[in-house]
Amino acid sequence: MRIQVAQQPEADDLLGRDPLALLIGMLLDQQVPMEWAFTGPHTIAVRLGRDPIAGLDAHEIAAYDPESFAALLAEKPAVHRYPASMAGRVQRLAAYVADHYGGKAEAIWADVADGRELLGRLLALPGFGRQKAQIFLALLGKRLGVRPPGWREAAGPYGEEGVHRSVADVVDAESLAKVRESKREAKRAVRK
């Protein structure tokens, strides 16, 4: 299945080809619009001088000088609203993937026995709390066909079919608008 979260063909192509890019996009998806967050991995690849077709390298990102990496994310247009803090988070995530999975993000979900194990692996990632881990698990299941037994249950409400709750439910501009409206409704309900 095709990823269409960034709503920019080159960025979405990278997300669909490179599991590390998708993981970094999910990490960046906070306090900025989804498209901005998920365009970030493509922007990082270009600024690192990498061919986006080749994807990102966890070892390279983890080893990059932290101040230089923060400056790279802060270049206009910035990769995130908080480029310095997110640069550190991206590097910690890349280091974790390099150290625990040999630099291969797809190894996180390659050999899991069930959805609970996959959720546990995602929860162990730096910068991934329960909600982010469940949303990413749902994204893997709904968009990439990563469906170990019990994946929907482990993804919680984000794993449900026919909903528009998160990035896992975005397939085009129309579904992105529905997800945005669903998030607005959820915020209104909390305020009441």
FENKAGI-V493939 format. One record per residue. RES is the residue in one small letter. PHI is phi in whole degrees, 0 to 359 (999 if undefined). BURIAL is # if it has 24 or more other C-alpha atoms within 12 Angstrom, else .. Layout:
# FENKAGI-V493939
RES|PHI|BURIAL + RES|PHI|BURIAL
This chain:
# FENKAGI-V493939
m|999|. + r|269|# + i|267|# + q|224|# + v|275|# + a|289|# + q|64|# + q|228|. + p|308|. + e|295|# + a|292|# + d|293|# + d|299|# + l|298|# + l|300|# + g|286|# + r|265|# + d|242|# + p|302|# + l|294|# + a|300|# + l|297|# + l|297|# + i|293|# + g|302|# + m|295|# + l|299|# + l|287|# + d|282|# + q|200|# + q|63|. + v|215|. + p|301|# + m|308|# + e|299|# + w|297|# + a|300|# + f|279|# + t|278|# + g|308|# + p|300|# + h|295|# + t|299|# + i|298|# + a|301|# + v|297|# + r|290|# + l|280|# + g|81|. + r|270|. + d|286|. + p|304|# + i|295|. + a|286|. + g|88|# + l|262|# + d|238|# + a|300|# + h|297|# + e|297|# + i|295|# + a|297|# + a|274|. + y|296|. + d|304|. + p|303|. + e|293|. + s|293|. + f|293|# + a|298|# + a|295|# + l|298|# + l|286|# + a|275|# + e|308|. + k|281|. + p|286|. + a|297|# + v|290|# + h|208|# + r|300|. + y|241|# + p|297|# + a|294|. + s|293|. + m|289|# + a|300|# + g|298|# + r|294|# + v|297|# + q|293|# + r|295|# + l|296|# + a|299|# + a|297|# + y|297|# + v|296|# + a|295|# + d|286|. + h|263|. + y|229|. + g|62|. + g|85|# + k|255|# + a|301|# + e|296|# + a|293|. + i|300|# + w|247|# + a|295|. + d|233|. + v|285|. + a|281|. + d|200|# + g|298|# + r|295|# + e|295|# + l|297|# + l|300|# + g|300|# + r|295|# + l|292|# + l|295|# + a|283|. + l|289|# + p|302|# + g|87|# + f|250|# + g|272|. + r|302|# + q|298|# + k|298|# + a|296|# + q|293|# + i|296|# + f|294|# + l|299|# + a|296|# + l|299|# + l|300|# + g|290|# + k|282|# + r|255|# + l|247|# + g|73|. + v|274|# + r|226|# + p|294|# + p|308|. + g|80|. + w|296|# + r|297|# + e|296|# + a|294|# + a|282|# + g|63|# + p|296|. + y|285|# + g|273|# + e|296|# + e|277|. + g|72|. + v|249|. + h|228|# + r|258|# + s|205|# + v|304|# + a|297|# + d|258|# + v|272|# + v|236|# + d|191|. + a|297|. + e|295|. + s|291|. + l|298|# + a|297|# + k|293|. + v|297|# + r|301|# + e|295|. + s|299|. + k|293|. + r|298|. + e|298|. + a|296|. + k|294|. + r|296|. + a|296|. + v|292|. + r|290|. + k|288|.
